[in-house]
Amino acid sequence: MSASKAADKIEKIIARLQARIGEGQFYEAQQQTRVVAARYTKAANWSAAIDIIYNVAQSLLKAGQGGSGGDLCVLLVETYKQAELKPDSASKGKLLTCLRLFDSEEPTRKKYIGEIIAWSSKFGEYPAGDPELHHVAGSLYAEEHEAYDAEKHLILGTKDSAEVLARMEYEWFKEDEAHTAPLYAGRAVLPYLITANVRAANTSYRIFTSALTDERQSQLGIQDVSSNSADLRVFPSVPLLNFLGLLLLAIQKGSPDLYRQLTAKYASHLKELGMWNEPLEMIAEMYFGITKPRPSNPLMDMMSGFFGGVGGGAPAGGSSKKPAIRAPTSMPTAEGLD
């Protein structure tokens, strides 16, 4: 069969299945799509299978059939995996077109997002998943005020993600008391630093503090301080916001002594924020080469001394491996990393 005849045949199959949807036979359209696509998949005719699934899935989603459409979207990703398709503008474009058609309340959407990230992680160049896919998913969640889901994706997104995340955190902060500003700013700054994305950490801090200055300058007594080496905005009533800004400056210098001075100065305030302990330990190690001493086990230390063992510093009965922080779960090599 010639290429043009094959293409005509696929178009007719798609039109027939879309006609079923137009008649309200949604389940039938979904099932028939699965059967037809399976035939092409078995023959390794990936482009035909993908075209059929993609077009019918779109039509179902547009018809408000999120369950059936979502099922076919997941099948589309499965077909990508079977075809060992790599992420590129065309393959990602189809997935993102479908993603934008989901209703925000459709339960299948979260599964679909997980599937497209997993596919891009396996077949693409980014171990934590493709940044563009993360950015679009995170931006959708941010628009819907689903902060936790948005954070997970925007932290691993593109160079445009930092602004979206910072503005979302600021909107979230506005529902809280003024003194909680560092908690919200830190939800962007610290994870970006842990993923080695210094540029995004600086961008998110700048956008968050600029919005705060615009809206609450008189309330918070915000001051601008300039020196030969840096310009800094000072928040006298919100000390940990100053800490984050100074931390970003210290990272530029890379001086362990500077970091120690900074954490000593703000020790009493940091003590109140136990949730920052682990991220700051990681940041201290990554940027300043400061490793927190492991808990010592005297018996193991003595045995190690006698027999030259390697277990002296490990906690008894367990691993000395550093536990994972809450976000993010893996280290990406994402767009715009410094």
C-alpha positions as CSV (number, residue, x, y, z in Angstrom):
1,M,0.0,0.0,0.0
2,S,1.4,3.4,-0.9
3,A,2.1,6.0,1.8
4,S,-0.8,8.2,0.6
5,K,-3.3,5.4,0.6
6,A,-2.1,4.3,4.1
7,A,-2.5,7.9,5.3
8,D,-6.0,8.0,3.8
9,K,-6.9,4.8,5.5
10,I,-5.8,6.1,8.9
11,E,-7.8,9.3,8.4
12,K,-10.9,7.3,7.6
13,I,-10.5,5.2,10.7
14,I,-10.1,8.4,12.8
15,A,-13.1,10.0,11.2
16,R,-15.2,6.9,11.8
17,L,-14.2,6.8,15.5
18,Q,-14.9,10.5,15.9
19,A,-18.3,10.0,14.4
20,R,-19.1,7.5,17.2
21,I,-18.2,10.3,19.7
22,G,-20.4,12.7,17.8
23,E,-23.3,10.2,18.2
24,G,-22.6,10.0,22.0
25,Q,-21.2,6.4,21.8
26,F,-18.2,7.3,23.9
27,Y,-17.4,3.9,25.4
28,E,-17.7,2.3,22.0
29,A,-15.3,4.8,20.5
30,Q,-12.8,4.3,23.3
31,Q,-12.9,0.5,23.0
32,Q,-12.8,0.4,19.2
33,T,-9.8,2.8,19.4
34,R,-8.0,0.3,21.6
35,V,-8.7,-2.6,19.3
36,V,-7.6,-0.8,16.1
37,A,-4.5,0.8,17.8
38,A,-3.5,-2.7,19.1
39,R,-3.5,-4.0,15.5
40,Y,-1.1,-1.3,14.3
41,T,1.0,-1.6,17.5
42,K,1.4,-5.4,16.9
43,A,2.7,-4.6,13.4
44,A,5.1,-2.0,14.9
45,N,3.3,0.7,12.8
46,W,3.9,3.2,15.6
47,S,3.0,6.4,13.7
48,A,-0.4,5.0,12.7
49,A,-1.2,3.8,16.2
50,I,-0.1,7.1,17.7
51,D,-2.2,9.2,15.2
52,I,-5.3,7.2,15.9
53,I,-5.0,7.2,19.7
54,Y,-4.0,10.9,19.8
55,N,-6.9,12.2,17.7
56,V,-9.6,10.1,19.3
57,A,-8.3,11.0,22.8
58,Q,-8.5,14.7,22.0
59,S,-12.1,14.3,20.7
60,L,-13.2,12.5,23.9
61,L,-11.6,15.1,26.1
62,K,-13.2,17.9,24.2
63,A,-16.5,16.1,24.5
64,G,-16.1,16.1,28.3
65,Q,-15.3,12.4,28.6
66,G,-12.3,12.7,30.9
67,G,-12.3,9.1,31.9
68,S,-12.4,7.6,28.4
69,G,-10.1,10.3,27.0
70,G,-7.7,10.0,29.9
71,D,-7.5,6.2,29.4
72,L,-6.5,6.7,25.8
73,C,-4.0,9.4,26.8
74,V,-2.3,6.9,29.1
75,L,-2.4,4.4,26.2
76,L,-0.7,7.0,24.0
77,V,2.2,7.2,26.5
78,E,2.4,3.4,26.6
79,T,2.6,3.4,22.9
80,Y,5.5,5.9,23.0
81,K,7.3,3.6,25.4
82,Q,6.8,0.6,23.2
83,A,8.0,2.5,20.2
84,E,11.0,3.8,22.4
85,L,10.1,7.3,21.2
86,K,12.4,10.0,22.4
87,P,11.1,13.4,23.7
88,D,11.2,16.0,21.0
89,S,9.0,19.0,20.1
90,A,6.6,16.7,18.1
91,S,6.2,13.9,20.7
92,K,6.0,16.3,23.6
93,G,3.6,18.6,21.7
94,K,1.0,15.8,21.4
95,L,1.2,15.0,25.1
96,L,0.9,18.6,26.1
97,T,-2.0,19.2,23.8
98,C,-3.9,16.4,25.5
99,L,-2.8,17.6,29.0
100,R,-4.3,21.0,28.4
101,L,-7.6,19.5,27.5
102,F,-8.1,17.7,30.8
103,D,-10.7,19.1,33.3
104,S,-8.9,20.0,36.5
105,E,-11.1,17.7,38.5
106,E,-10.5,14.6,36.3
107,P,-8.8,11.9,38.4
108,T,-7.0,10.4,35.4
109,R,-5.0,13.6,34.8
110,K,-2.6,13.0,37.7
111,K,-1.8,9.5,36.5
112,Y,-1.3,10.8,33.0
113,I,1.1,13.5,34.2
114,G,3.1,10.8,36.1
115,E,3.2,8.7,33.0
116,I,4.5,11.4,30.7
117,I,7.2,12.4,33.2
118,A,8.3,8.7,33.6
119,W,8.4,8.3,29.8
120,S,10.6,11.4,29.4
121,S,12.8,10.3,32.2
122,K,13.4,6.9,30.6
123,F,13.8,7.9,27.0
124,G,15.1,11.5,27.3
125,E,18.2,13.2,28.6
126,Y,16.8,14.4,31.9
127,P,16.8,11.8,34.7
128,A,14.2,13.7,36.7
129,G,11.9,14.1,33.7
130,D,11.7,16.6,30.8
131,P,11.8,20.3,32.1
132,E,9.2,21.5,29.6
133,L,6.7,18.8,30.7
134,H,7.4,19.7,34.3
135,H,6.9,23.4,33.6
136,V,3.5,22.9,31.9
137,A,2.2,20.5,34.5
138,G,3.4,22.8,37.3
139,S,1.9,25.9,35.7
140,L,-1.5,24.2,35.4
141,Y,-1.4,23.2,39.1
142,A,-0.3,26.8,40.0
143,E,-3.2,28.3,38.1
144,E,-5.5,25.9,40.1
145,H,-3.9,26.8,43.4
146,E,-2.7,23.2,43.9
147,A,0.5,24.4,45.6
148,Y,2.1,21.2,46.6
149,D,1.7,19.5,43.2
150,A,2.9,22.8,41.5
151,E,6.0,22.9,43.6
152,K,7.0,19.3,42.7
153,H,7.0,20.1,39.0
154,L,8.1,23.7,38.9
155,I,11.3,23.0,40.9
156,L,12.3,20.7,38.0
157,G,11.0,22.9,35.2
158,T,12.5,25.4,32.7
159,K,14.1,28.8,33.2
160,D,10.5,30.2,33.1
161,S,9.4,28.1,36.1
162,A,11.0,30.2,38.8
163,E,8.8,33.2,38.2
164,V,5.6,31.0,38.1
165,L,6.6,29.4,41.4
166,A,7.6,32.6,43.1
167,R,4.4,34.3,42.2
168,M,2.4,31.3,43.4
169,E,4.2,31.2,46.7
170,Y,3.6,35.0,47.1
171,E,-0.2,34.6,46.4
172,W,-0.2,31.7,49.0
173,F,1.7,33.9,51.5
174,K,-0.9,36.7,51.2
175,E,-3.4,34.5,53.0
176,D,-1.0,34.4,56.0
177,E,0.7,36.7,58.5
178,A,3.5,39.0,57.4
179,H,6.2,37.3,59.6
180,T,5.7,34.0,57.7
181,A,7.1,35.5,54.4
182,P,10.4,33.5,54.7
183,L,8.5,30.2,54.9
184,Y,6.9,30.8,51.5
185,A,10.0,32.3,49.9
186,G,12.1,29.4,51.2
187,R,9.7,26.9,49.5
188,A,11.2,28.1,46.2
189,V,14.7,29.2,47.1
190,L,15.9,26.2,49.1
191,P,14.7,23.4,46.7
192,Y,16.2,25.3,43.8
193,L,19.5,25.5,45.6
194,I,19.4,21.8,46.4
195,T,18.8,21.0,42.7
196,A,21.9,23.1,41.9
197,N,19.8,25.7,40.1
198,V,21.3,28.9,41.6
199,R,19.9,31.1,38.9
200,A,16.3,30.0,39.6
201,A,16.9,30.4,43.3
202,N,18.0,34.0,42.8
203,T,15.1,34.7,40.4
204,S,12.5,33.3,42.8
205,Y,13.9,35.3,45.7
206,R,14.0,38.6,43.6
207,I,10.4,38.2,42.4
208,F,9.0,37.2,45.8
209,T,10.7,40.1,47.6
210,S,9.9,42.6,44.9
211,A,6.2,41.7,45.2
212,L,6.5,42.0,49.0
213,T,8.1,45.4,48.7
214,D,5.5,46.7,46.3
215,E,2.6,45.7,48.6
216,R,4.0,46.0,52.2
217,Q,7.0,48.4,52.2
218,S,5.5,50.8,54.8
219,Q,4.2,48.0,57.0
220,L,7.5,46.1,57.1
221,G,9.9,49.1,57.0
222,I,11.9,47.7,54.1
223,Q,15.2,49.3,53.3
224,D,17.6,49.2,50.4
225,V,21.3,48.9,51.2
226,S,24.1,49.3,48.7
227,S,27.8,48.5,48.9
228,N,30.6,48.2,46.4
229,S,30.0,44.5,46.0
230,A,26.3,44.1,46.2
231,D,22.8,45.7,46.6
232,L,20.6,44.2,49.2
233,R,17.0,44.8,50.3
234,V,16.7,44.6,54.1
235,F,13.6,43.4,56.0
236,P,14.1,44.5,59.6
237,S,11.0,42.8,60.9
238,V,11.5,39.6,58.9
239,P,15.0,38.4,59.7
240,L,14.9,35.0,57.9
241,L,14.1,36.7,54.7
242,N,17.4,38.6,55.1
243,F,19.0,35.2,55.8
244,L,17.8,33.8,52.5
245,G,19.2,36.9,50.6
246,L,22.5,36.7,52.4
247,L,22.7,33.0,51.8
248,L,22.4,33.6,48.0
249,L,25.2,36.2,48.2
250,A,27.4,33.8,50.3
251,I,26.9,31.1,47.7
252,Q,28.4,33.5,45.1
253,K,31.5,33.8,47.3
254,G,31.7,30.1,48.2
255,S,33.4,30.9,51.6
256,P,32.8,28.3,54.4
257,D,33.7,31.0,57.0
258,L,31.1,33.3,55.6
259,Y,28.4,30.6,55.7
260,R,29.3,29.8,59.3
261,Q,29.1,33.5,60.3
262,L,25.7,33.7,58.6
263,T,24.2,30.7,60.3
264,A,25.7,31.8,63.7
265,K,24.1,35.3,63.3
266,Y,20.7,33.8,62.6
267,A,21.0,30.7,64.8
268,S,18.2,31.7,67.2
269,H,15.8,32.3,64.3
270,L,16.8,29.2,62.4
271,K,16.2,27.1,65.6
272,E,12.5,27.9,65.3
273,L,12.4,26.4,61.7
274,G,13.4,22.8,62.1
275,M,12.1,22.1,58.6
276,W,15.1,24.1,57.2
277,N,17.7,22.0,59.0
278,E,18.2,19.3,56.4
279,P,18.0,21.5,53.3
280,L,20.6,23.8,54.9
281,E,22.9,20.8,55.7
282,M,22.8,19.8,52.1
283,I,23.4,23.4,50.9
284,A,26.3,23.7,53.3
285,E,27.9,20.5,51.8
286,M,27.1,21.4,48.2
287,Y,28.3,25.0,48.1
288,F,30.7,25.4,51.0
289,G,32.1,21.9,51.5
290,I,30.9,21.7,55.1
291,T,29.9,18.2,56.1
292,K,28.0,17.6,59.3
293,P,29.8,15.2,61.5
294,R,28.1,11.8,61.7
295,P,26.9,10.6,65.1
296,S,29.7,8.7,66.8
297,N,29.3,5.2,68.2
298,P,32.2,4.7,70.7
299,L,32.0,0.8,70.5
300,M,32.2,0.8,66.7
301,D,34.9,3.4,66.8
302,M,37.0,1.2,69.1
303,M,36.4,-1.9,67.0
304,S,37.3,0.1,63.9
305,G,40.5,1.1,65.5
306,F,41.4,-2.5,66.4
307,F,40.4,-4.2,63.1
308,G,40.7,-1.4,60.6
309,G,36.9,-1.6,59.9
310,V,35.0,1.0,58.0
311,G,31.9,1.2,60.2
312,G,33.1,3.6,62.9
313,G,30.9,6.6,62.0
314,A,27.7,4.7,61.2
315,P,24.8,4.8,63.6
316,A,24.3,1.4,65.3
317,G,21.8,-0.9,63.6
318,G,21.2,1.4,60.7
319,S,22.5,3.0,57.6
320,S,24.5,6.3,57.7
321,K,23.0,7.3,54.4
322,K,21.5,10.8,54.5
323,P,17.7,10.7,54.3
324,A,16.0,12.3,51.3
325,I,14.6,15.7,51.8
326,R,10.9,16.4,51.1
327,A,11.4,18.1,47.7
328,P,12.5,17.4,45.2
329,T,13.0,13.6,45.0
330,S,15.8,13.5,42.5
331,M,18.6,15.6,41.1
332,P,17.8,16.8,37.6
333,T,20.1,18.1,34.9
334,A,17.4,20.6,34.0
335,E,17.5,23.6,31.6
336,G,19.2,26.6,33.0
337,L,21.2,24.9,35.7
338,D,24.2,26.8,37.0
